[in-house]
Amino acid sequence: MQQITRAGEPLDVAGTLPSAGQAAPAMTLTNTELQDVTLDTYAGKRKVFNIIPSVDTPTCAMSTRRFNELASKLADTVVLVVSADLPFAAKRFCGAEGLDNVETLSTFRHPEFRETWGVALCNNPMEGCVPVR
């Protein structure tokens, strides 16, 4: 088990984070239209992942806004914001914020993503969410 720190407190994380240069593990996540998507959905594009617990936290909201800003400058790239939020909440947040350069994806139907990608918080109050990396 790995550990990360949040506000100075250690949090246990299950799974193994992919290494730089390693092929991304297979994944299935749910988009804001309630469609399941995989890496193949974005074939031919570079993929940038922003994996967060929830757009409803100040730090994650700020991160999503920043990734949206950066995404507007990237060619042939899709920026995927992955969270434990329901697709409706992520869609509402992006709509209210005017964020249209990122695509939000949810782990709500596919919690296995968290462990496969090494971002599964466990043994703490945020269990079930994905951590900020």
C-alpha positions as CSV (number, residue, x, y, z in Angstrom):
1,M,0.0,0.0,0.0
2,Q,1.2,3.5,-0.9
3,Q,0.6,6.7,1.0
4,I,0.0,10.3,0.0
5,T,-0.4,13.3,2.2
6,R,-3.4,15.6,2.3
7,A,-3.2,18.6,4.6
8,G,-0.2,17.0,6.3
9,E,-2.1,13.8,7.1
10,P,-1.1,10.5,5.5
11,L,-3.7,8.7,3.4
12,D,-3.5,5.1,2.3
13,V,-3.8,4.5,-1.4
14,A,-4.4,1.0,-3.0
15,G,-3.1,0.0,-6.4
16,T,-0.1,1.0,-8.3
17,L,0.1,4.4,-10.1
18,P,1.3,3.9,-13.7
19,S,4.9,4.9,-14.2
20,A,6.0,7.6,-16.7
21,G,6.4,6.1,-20.1
22,Q,4.3,3.0,-19.2
23,A,1.2,2.3,-21.4
24,A,-2.0,3.4,-19.7
25,P,-3.9,0.6,-18.1
26,A,-7.3,-0.3,-19.7
27,M,-10.2,1.7,-18.3
28,T,-13.9,2.1,-18.6
29,L,-15.5,5.3,-17.2
30,T,-18.8,7.1,-17.7
31,N,-19.2,10.4,-19.5
32,T,-21.7,13.2,-18.8
33,E,-24.1,11.6,-21.3
34,L,-24.1,8.4,-19.3
35,Q,-22.1,6.6,-22.0
36,D,-19.3,4.3,-21.1
37,V,-16.0,5.2,-22.7
38,T,-12.6,3.5,-22.9
39,L,-9.1,4.6,-24.1
40,D,-10.2,3.5,-27.6
41,T,-12.8,6.2,-27.5
42,Y,-10.0,8.7,-27.8
43,A,-7.8,6.8,-30.3
44,G,-5.5,9.0,-32.3
45,K,-5.4,11.7,-29.6
46,R,-2.9,12.3,-26.8
47,K,-4.7,11.9,-23.5
48,V,-4.0,14.0,-20.4
49,F,-5.6,12.9,-17.1
50,N,-6.6,15.1,-14.2
51,I,-7.7,12.6,-11.5
52,I,-9.5,14.3,-8.6
53,P,-11.8,13.3,-5.8
54,S,-14.6,15.8,-6.7
55,V,-15.2,19.0,-8.6
56,D,-17.1,20.1,-5.5
57,T,-13.9,20.7,-3.5
58,P,-12.1,24.0,-3.9
59,T,-8.7,22.6,-4.9
60,C,-10.2,20.2,-7.4
61,A,-12.4,22.9,-8.9
62,M,-9.4,25.1,-9.3
63,S,-7.4,22.3,-10.9
64,T,-10.3,21.6,-13.3
65,R,-10.4,25.3,-14.3
66,R,-6.6,25.3,-14.9
67,F,-6.7,22.1,-17.0
68,N,-9.5,23.6,-19.0
69,E,-7.4,26.7,-19.7
70,L,-4.3,24.6,-20.7
71,A,-6.4,22.3,-22.8
72,S,-7.4,25.2,-25.1
73,K,-3.8,25.4,-26.2
74,L,-3.2,21.7,-26.9
75,A,-3.6,20.2,-30.4
76,D,-4.7,16.6,-31.0
77,T,-5.1,16.2,-27.2
78,V,-8.1,15.4,-25.0
79,V,-8.0,16.4,-21.3
80,L,-10.0,14.0,-19.2
81,V,-11.0,15.0,-15.7
82,V,-11.8,11.8,-13.7
83,S,-13.7,12.0,-10.4
84,A,-16.0,10.1,-8.2
85,D,-18.7,12.7,-9.0
86,L,-21.9,11.6,-10.6
87,P,-21.9,12.6,-14.3
88,F,-24.8,15.1,-13.6
89,A,-22.7,17.0,-11.0
90,A,-19.7,17.2,-13.2
91,K,-21.8,18.4,-16.2
92,R,-23.5,21.0,-14.0
93,F,-20.1,22.3,-12.7
94,C,-18.6,22.6,-16.1
95,G,-21.7,24.3,-17.5
96,A,-21.8,26.8,-14.7
97,E,-18.1,27.5,-15.0
98,G,-18.1,27.6,-18.8
99,L,-15.5,24.8,-19.1
100,D,-15.7,23.3,-22.5
101,N,-12.1,22.2,-23.2
102,V,-12.1,19.3,-20.8
103,E,-14.2,16.1,-20.7
104,T,-15.4,14.9,-17.3
105,L,-15.6,11.2,-16.6
106,S,-17.0,9.4,-13.6
107,T,-15.9,6.3,-11.7
108,F,-19.4,5.8,-10.3
109,R,-20.1,2.7,-12.5
110,H,-16.5,1.5,-12.7
111,P,-14.9,1.8,-9.3
112,E,-12.2,-0.7,-10.4
113,F,-10.5,2.3,-12.1
114,R,-9.4,3.6,-8.8
115,E,-7.3,0.5,-7.9
116,T,-6.2,-0.3,-11.5
117,W,-4.8,3.3,-11.8
118,G,-3.4,3.3,-8.3
119,V,-5.6,6.1,-7.0
120,A,-7.9,4.3,-4.6
121,L,-8.1,6.0,-1.2
122,C,-8.7,3.5,1.6
123,N,-8.9,3.3,5.4
124,N,-9.9,7.0,5.8
125,P,-13.1,9.2,5.5
126,M,-12.4,9.9,1.8
127,E,-12.5,6.2,0.9
128,G,-14.3,5.7,-2.4
129,C,-13.0,9.0,-3.9
130,V,-9.9,9.4,-6.0
131,P,-7.0,11.5,-4.6
132,V,-5.3,14.5,-6.1
133,R,-2.0,13.4,-7.5
